[in-house]
Amino acid sequence: MSTTSATNREIPLKTLEPNNTDAEAAILGSCLASPRSFDRLQGAIEKVDFYEVVYADTWVAMLDMAKNNRRADLITLAPLLKDRKVGEVLAIEHLQLLVEMYSGKGRLSNDDLDAYISELHRYATQRLIAQAGRDLTDKALGIEPDISDLATGAFSAVDFAIARARTKNTWGKAADFARQALRDFLDPNTPAGISTGLKDLDAISGGLHRGEMSIVGGRPGQGKTTVATQLALNAAGSGVGALVISLEMGNAQLMQRALSNLAFRRDREPIPYSLFRTDKIASPEKRKIGEAEVERLQNSITALEAMPLFLEDKAGLTLAEIAGIVRKTRAHCDKQGIGLGLVVVDHIGLALPTDRYKGSKVNEVSELTAGLKRLAKSLDVHVMALQQLSREVEKRDEKRPQLSDLRDSGSSEQDADVVLFPFREAYYLEQQNPDDPISRQKRDDRLFEVKNRIEINFGKNRSGSVGGAVFETHMDCSLVRDLPK
């Protein structure tokens, strides 16, 4: 760690913050020596990434000049650098040495520059987190601080810092990115999408991809939570870290469904999750959960023990609080060598928006979905958000949802990479009560065919085709799986 900038800051050595001013010097010298290098790095680094104040101010001046079509060199920068120093050396003389050092044979390769950018991001992240801690301490020790505002501000500051650490070069020649895309495809160590555990769904989507957001939309009774919970169980069952943030259902309820799901056997009587309530109050001789069923449920717990599945059921969470929970879970998974892959938020209509768009439900939902999309990208996870559909669905003869049915959608469909619509025809058939016997028999025959069927249709699939597939479901056991062959 370099400390060459200490003298012009006039602070004790022990309080120096993390930095690598040698890497900063290399980048700045390279950009002053080569306009091409500067053009390439615009957008990749910002003022906050520099620790040395003179370097930071010089970089900002170079960016401002570029916006005004002015050439940034030692002559045009001279007024800014007049009488300023880096350590004990005049800044203009110091930068002249850097230009000479990183010109000609000393010119750095793109790989070297990218490595140094990563260094700057790393140390900038440490400094930003440290500053967030100091700001939080100052505010927390104030008179009657607003705890909610404190938490929101702290989470936002840390999220920004972490995002800086993971920033990659976003500008470059198309062919360079194309080569990287092909290398990733051919590299067996590059992770593919997270498998949903449902073959036909994977065939359409290619799995759930990190850095992306999906929406599962549906009316009540269509299986939103059942589908999302199944995908989380499938992901965790394959060794991928999964987090379910349930704003509607308690952890105990959610796990009753999971136990019922995992205990399901085609050759055994199912154990509906409703029995956790009804058997509790039934007399011993009328209980349906006997010793054999308890053993199956115990085996389900054993299966859950092996899964990196995590839960949070606190109601009324803000976006910042959701981000904090995801970040905490991700850190835990990283320590275990697992890697968090899937985050389910059930459902966004119950998340607390900020006061920024108070009174405008559309804008509140847009703020939430945009924030979840940023969260997916910054923490490199797949975020699956559940969302209610408007009542317009019920007014149509065709009950299968479409994108316009997303309630208070705002930019939901734009932010989402994938939109899934679970649909159960049986739900609507069960509500029908035809008067004549022939119609009733037709209804009963059709209900028998589709009672244990659920469609999962794609309203949007940014990187693939739309369509859908049919799966087996047992709603009383919160189960969705491939149809038997």
C-alpha positions in Angstrom: 0.0 0.0 0.0 1.5 3.3 -1.0 1.4 6.4 1.3 3.1 8.9 -1.0 0.1 11.3 -0.8 0.2 11.7 3.0 2.2 14.9 3.2 -0.2 17.1 1.3 -3.2 15.8 3.4 -1.6 16.7 6.7 -3.0 13.8 8.6 -1.3 11.4 11.0 0.1 8.3 9.3 -2.0 5.9 11.4 -5.2 7.4 9.9 -4.2 6.9 6.3 -7.0 5.1 4.4 -6.6 2.1 2.1 -5.1 3.1 -1.2 -2.7 2.2 -4.0 -1.4 5.5 -5.4 1.1 3.7 -7.6 -1.8 2.1 -9.6 -3.4 5.5 -9.7 -0.2 7.0 -11.1 0.1 4.3 -13.7 -3.4 4.9 -15.0 -3.1 8.6 -15.0 0.3 8.5 -16.7 -0.9 6.1 -19.3 -4.0 8.2 -20.1 -1.9 11.4 -20.4 0.6 9.6 -22.6 -2.0 7.9 -24.8 -5.3 9.5 -25.8 -6.4 6.0 -26.9 -5.9 4.7 -23.4 -7.8 7.6 -22.0 -10.7 7.1 -24.4 -10.9 3.5 -23.4 -11.0 4.2 -19.7 -13.7 6.9 -19.8 -16.6 5.5 -17.8 -14.6 2.8 -16.1 -13.2 5.0 -13.3 -14.5 8.1 -11.5 -13.1 10.7 -9.1 -14.1 8.6 -6.1 -11.7 5.9 -7.2 -8.6 8.1 -6.7 -7.1 8.6 -3.2 -4.5 11.2 -4.3 -6.3 14.5 -4.5 -4.2 15.9 -7.3 -4.8 12.7 -9.4 -8.6 12.9 -8.7 -8.8 16.6 -9.7 -6.7 15.9 -12.8 -8.9 13.0 -13.9 -12.0 15.2 -13.5 -10.4 18.0 -15.5 -9.5 15.5 -18.3 -13.1 14.2 -18.4 -14.5 17.8 -18.6 -12.1 18.7 -21.4 -13.1 15.6 -23.3 -16.8 16.6 -23.1 -15.8 20.0 -24.6 -13.7 18.5 -27.3 -10.5 19.8 -25.8 -7.3 17.9 -25.6 -6.1 17.0 -22.1 -2.3 17.2 -21.8 0.3 18.8 -19.6 -0.1 22.2 -21.3 -3.9 22.4 -21.1 -3.8 21.1 -17.5 -1.1 23.5 -16.4 -3.5 26.1 -14.9 -5.1 23.5 -12.7 -1.8 22.1 -11.5 -0.1 25.5 -10.9 1.7 25.5 -7.5 0.2 22.2 -6.5 2.3 19.3 -5.2 2.3 15.5 -5.0 4.2 14.9 -1.9 7.2 17.2 -2.1 7.3 17.4 -5.9 5.4 20.0 -8.1 2.4 18.3 -9.6 3.3 19.4 -13.2 6.8 17.9 -12.8 5.4 14.7 -11.3 2.9 14.2 -14.1 5.7 14.8 -16.7 7.7 12.0 -15.2 4.6 9.7 -15.3 4.0 10.5 -19.0 7.7 9.7 -19.8 7.4 6.5 -17.7 4.3 5.1 -19.5 5.1 6.2 -23.0 6.8 4.1 -25.7 8.1 0.8 -24.4 6.6 1.6 -21.0 3.1 1.7 -22.4 0.8 -0.5 -20.4 -1.3 -3.2 -22.1 -5.1 -3.2 -21.8 -4.9 -6.2 -19.5 -2.5 -4.2 -17.2 -4.8 -1.2 -17.2 -7.8 -3.4 -16.3 -5.9 -4.9 -13.5 -5.0 -1.5 -12.1 -8.6 -0.4 -12.4 -9.6 -3.3 -10.3 -7.1 -2.2 -7.7 -8.6 1.3 -7.7 -12.1 -0.1 -7.3 -11.0 -2.3 -4.4 -9.5 0.4 -2.3 -12.2 2.9 -3.2 -14.7 0.4 -1.9 -12.9 0.1 1.4 -12.8 3.9 1.8 -16.4 4.3 0.9 -17.5 1.6 3.4 -15.3 3.3 6.1 -16.9 6.7 5.3 -20.4 5.2 5.5 -19.5 3.8 8.9 -18.3 7.2 10.1 -21.4 9.0 8.7 -23.7 6.4 10.4 -21.9 6.9 13.7 -22.2 10.7 13.6 -25.9 10.5 12.7 -26.7 7.7 15.2 -25.2 9.8 18.0 -27.3 12.8 17.1 -30.4 13.9 18.9 -33.4 11.6 18.2 -32.2 10.2 14.9 -34.7 8.6 12.5 -33.7 5.0 12.7 -35.4 4.1 9.4 -33.6 6.9 7.6 -30.3 5.8 9.2 -30.8 2.2 8.0 -31.8 3.3 4.5 -28.8 5.7 4.2 -26.3 3.1 5.5 -27.6 0.4 3.2 -27.5 2.7 0.2 -24.0 3.8 0.9 -22.7 0.3 1.3 -24.5 -0.9 -1.8 -22.9 1.9 -3.8 -19.5 1.0 -2.4 -19.9 -2.7 -3.3 -21.2 -1.9 -6.8 -18.0 0.1 -7.3 -15.9 -2.9 -6.4 -17.6 -5.0 -9.0 -17.6 -2.4 -11.8 -16.3 -3.8 -15.1 -15.2 -2.0 -18.2 -18.5 -1.3 -20.0 -17.1 0.3 -23.1 -14.9 -1.2 -25.8 -14.7 -2.7 -29.2 -17.6 -5.0 -30.1 -15.2 -7.8 -31.2 -13.6 -7.8 -27.7 -16.9 -8.4 -26.0 -17.8 -11.0 -28.6 -14.6 -12.9 -28.0 -15.3 -12.8 -24.2 -18.9 -14.1 -24.8 -17.5 -17.1 -26.8 -14.8 -17.8 -24.3 -17.4 -17.9 -21.5 -19.6 -20.2 -23.6 -16.6 -22.6 -24.3 -15.2 -22.4 -20.8 -16.6 -25.3 -18.7 -15.8 -23.4 -15.5 -18.0 -20.4 -16.5 -21.3 -20.8 -14.7 -24.4 -21.3 -16.8 -27.9 -20.2 -15.7 -29.2 -21.6 -12.5 -31.3 -24.6 -13.3 -35.0 -24.2 -12.4 -35.2 -28.0 -11.9 -38.0 -28.1 -14.5 -36.7 -29.3 -17.8 -39.1 -27.6 -20.1 -38.7 -24.3 -18.3 -34.9 -24.6 -18.6 -35.3 -25.4 -22.3 -37.0 -22.1 -22.9 -35.1 -19.8 -20.5 -31.7 -21.5 -20.3 -32.1 -21.3 -16.5 -32.1 -18.3 -14.2 -29.1 -16.0 -14.9 -27.2 -14.0 -12.3 -27.4 -10.3 -12.7 -31.0 -10.5 -14.1 -34.4 -10.1 -12.6 -37.6 -12.1 -13.3 -41.2 -11.4 -12.3 -43.7 -14.1 -11.5 -47.1 -12.6 -11.9 -50.5 -14.0 -11.2 -53.9 -13.6 -9.6 -54.5 -15.2 -6.2 -54.7 -19.0 -6.4 -52.7 -19.4 -9.5 -49.5 -20.6 -7.8 -47.1 -17.7 -7.7 -45.7 -18.6 -4.3 -45.8 -22.3 -5.1 -43.8 -21.9 -8.3 -41.2 -19.5 -6.7 -40.8 -21.7 -3.6 -40.3 -24.8 -5.8 -37.6 -23.1 -7.9 -35.9 -22.0 -4.7 -36.0 -25.5 -3.4 -34.7 -26.9 -6.7 -31.8 -24.3 -6.8 -30.8 -25.0 -3.1 -31.2 -28.8 -3.8 -28.6 -28.5 -6.5 -26.1 -26.6 -4.2 -26.9 -23.1 -5.3 -27.5 -20.6 -2.4 -31.2 -19.4 -2.4 -32.8 -16.8 -0.3 -36.6 -16.4 0.1 -37.8 -13.0 1.5 -41.4 -13.5 2.3 -43.3 -10.3 3.1 -46.6 -12.1 3.2 -46.1 -15.5 4.8 -44.2 -16.4 8.0 -41.2 -18.7 7.9 -43.1 -21.4 9.8 -45.9 -21.4 7.1 -43.3 -21.5 4.3 -41.5 -24.4 5.8 -44.8 -26.3 6.4 -45.2 -26.1 2.6 -41.6 -27.1 2.0 -41.9 -30.1 4.3 -45.1 -31.2 2.5 -43.3 -30.7 -0.8 -40.2 -32.7 0.1 -42.2 -35.5 1.7 -44.3 -36.1 -1.4 -44.2 -39.5 -3.0 -46.3 -40.8 -5.9 -46.7 -44.2 -4.2 -47.7 -42.7 -0.8 -50.5 -40.6 0.5 -49.6 -37.0 0.3 -49.1 -34.9 3.5 -50.9 -31.7 2.7 -49.5 -28.7 4.5 -53.0 -27.9 5.8 -52.6 -30.9 8.1 -50.1 -28.9 10.2 -53.1 -26.9 11.4 -56.0 -29.3 11.3 -54.2 -32.3 12.8 -53.0 -30.0 15.6 -56.5 -29.6 16.9 -57.9 -33.0 15.9 -58.4 -35.8 18.5 -55.5 -38.4 18.4 -57.7 -41.1 16.7 -58.6 -38.7 13.9 -55.1 -37.4 13.1 -53.8 -38.2 9.6 -50.1 -37.6 10.5 -49.0 -40.8 12.1 -45.6 -42.3 12.8 -44.9 -43.1 9.2 -45.8 -39.5 8.1 -43.6 -38.1 10.9 -40.7 -40.2 9.7 -41.2 -38.8 6.1 -41.3 -35.3 7.5 -38.1 -35.9 9.5 -36.4 -37.1 6.3 -37.5 -33.9 4.7 -35.8 -31.9 7.4 -32.7 -33.9 6.8 -32.9 -33.0 3.1 -33.3 -29.3 4.1 -30.3 -29.4 6.4 -28.1 -30.1 3.3 -29.6 -27.2 1.3 -28.2 -23.7 1.3 -31.7 -22.3 1.7 -32.2 -19.1 3.8 -35.4 -17.3 4.8 -36.5 -13.9 6.0 -40.1 -13.2 6.9 -40.0 -9.7 8.3 -43.0 -7.7 7.0 -42.9 -4.2 5.5 -39.2 -4.2 4.4 -37.9 -1.3 2.4 -35.8 -1.8 -0.7 -32.7 -0.8 1.3 -33.5 -3.3 4.0 -34.0 -6.1 1.4 -30.6 -5.2 -0.1 -29.1 -5.5 3.3 -30.6 -8.9 3.9 -29.4 -10.1 0.5 -25.9 -8.7 1.2 -25.7 -10.4 4.6 -26.8 -13.7 3.0 -24.4 -13.4 0.2 -21.5 -12.8 2.6 -22.5 -15.9 4.7 -22.7 -18.0 1.5 -19.3 -16.7 0.3 -17.7 -17.7 3.7 -19.2 -21.2 3.2 -17.8 -21.4 -0.4 -21.4 -21.7 -1.7 -22.3 -18.6 -3.6 -25.7 -17.0 -3.4 -27.5 -17.4 -6.7 -31.3 -16.9 -6.3 -33.3 -14.3 -4.3 -37.1 -14.6 -4.2 -39.1 -11.6 -3.0 -42.7 -12.4 -2.2 -44.2 -10.1 -3.1 -43.2 -6.5 -4.2 -46.7 -5.1 -3.5 -45.9 -5.5 0.2 -42.5 -3.8 0.2 -42.4 -0.3 1.6 -41.5 2.4 -1.0 -39.7 5.5 -0.2 -41.5 8.9 0.2 -40.2 10.0 -3.2 -43.3 8.9 -5.1 -45.8 8.8 -2.2 -49.3 8.6 -3.6 -48.3 7.3 -7.0 -48.5 3.5 -6.9 -47.2 3.1 -10.4 -44.1 5.1 -9.7 -43.6 3.3 -6.3 -43.7 -0.1 -8.0 -41.4 1.2 -10.8 -38.9 2.4 -8.1 -39.0 -1.0 -6.4 -38.5 -3.1 -9.6 -35.7 -0.8 -10.9 -34.0 -1.1 -7.5 -34.3 -4.9 -7.5 -32.8 -5.0 -11.0 -29.9 -2.9 -9.8 -29.5 -5.2 -6.8 -29.4 -8.2 -9.1 -26.6 -6.7 -11.2 -24.6 -5.2 -8.3 -24.6 -8.4 -6.2 -24.5 -10.8 -9.1 -27.6 -12.8 -8.2 -30.9 -13.6 -9.9 -33.8 -11.7 -8.2 -37.2 -13.2 -8.7 -40.0 -10.8 -7.6 -43.6 -11.9 -7.3 -46.3 -9.5 -8.3 -50.0 -9.4 -8.2 -52.0 -9.0 -11.5 -54.9 -6.6 -11.9 -58.5 -7.7 -11.7 -58.9 -7.1 -15.4 -58.0 -10.8 -15.8 -61.2 -11.8 -14.1 -63.3 -9.8 -16.6 -62.0 -11.6 -19.6 -63.2 -15.0 -21.0 -59.5 -15.8 -21.6 -58.0 -15.9 -18.2 -54.4 -16.5 -19.2 -52.4 -13.4 -18.2 -50.6 -11.0 -20.4 -48.0 -8.2 -19.7 -50.7 -5.5 -19.5 -52.2 -7.3 -16.5 -49.2 -6.5 -14.2 -50.8 -4.5 -11.5 -49.4 -0.9 -11.2 -46.7 -2.2 -13.5 -45.0 1.1 -14.3 -41.6 -0.1 -15.7 -41.9 -3.6 -14.3 -42.1 -5.3 -17.7 -39.2 -3.1 -18.9 -37.0 -3.8 -15.9 -37.6 -7.6 -15.9 -35.5 -9.9 -18.1 -38.1 -12.6 -17.8 -41.8 -12.5 -16.9 -43.5 -15.7 -15.9 -47.2 -16.3 -15.6 -48.4 -19.4 -13.7 -51.9 -20.4 -14.8 -54.2 -23.0 -13.4 -57.3 -23.7 -15.4 -58.6 -25.9 -12.6 -58.9 -22.9 -10.3 -61.5 -21.3 -12.6 -63.3 -24.6 -13.4 -63.8 -25.1 -9.7 -65.6 -21.8 -9.5 -68.0 -22.7 -12.2 -71.4 -24.2 -11.3 -73.3 -25.1 -14.6 -77.0 -25.5 -14.3 -77.6 -28.3 -16.8 -76.2 -31.8 -16.3 -74.4 -31.9 -19.7 -72.4 -28.8 -19.0 -71.7 -29.9 -15.5 -70.4 -33.2 -16.8 -68.2 -31.5 -19.3 -66.8 -29.3 -16.6 -66.1 -32.3 -14.4 -64.4 -34.2 -17.2 -62.2 -31.2 -18.0 -61.4 -30.6 -14.3 -60.3 -34.2 -13.9 -57.9 -33.7 -16.8 -56.3 -30.5 -15.5 -56.7 -30.7 -11.7 -53.0 -31.5 -11.2 -51.7 -29.3 -14.0 -50.1 -25.9 -14.0 -49.0 -23.9 -17.0 -46.0 -21.6 -16.7 -46.1 -19.1 -19.6 -43.5 -16.6 -20.6 -44.9 -13.1 -21.0 -41.3 -11.9 -21.7 -38.0 -13.6 -22.3 -35.3 -11.0 -23.1 -32.7 -13.6 -24.2 -34.9 -16.3 -25.7 -38.3 -17.2 -27.1 -41.6 -16.8 -25.4 -44.0 -19.7 -25.0 -44.8 -22.0 -22.1 -45.0 -25.5 -20.7 -47.3 -27.6 -18.6 -46.2 -29.2 -15.4 -47.5 -31.5 -12.7 -48.7 -29.7 -9.6 -50.1 -30.7 -6.2 -51.2 -27.4 -4.8 -52.1 -29.0 -1.4 -48.4 -30.0 -1.1 -47.0 -26.8 -2.7 -45.4 -29.0 -5.4 -44.5 -28.3 -9.1 -42.5 -30.8 -11.2 -42.0 -32.2 -14.6 -44.9 -34.3 -15.9 -44.3 -38.0 -15.6 -43.1 -39.6 -18.8 
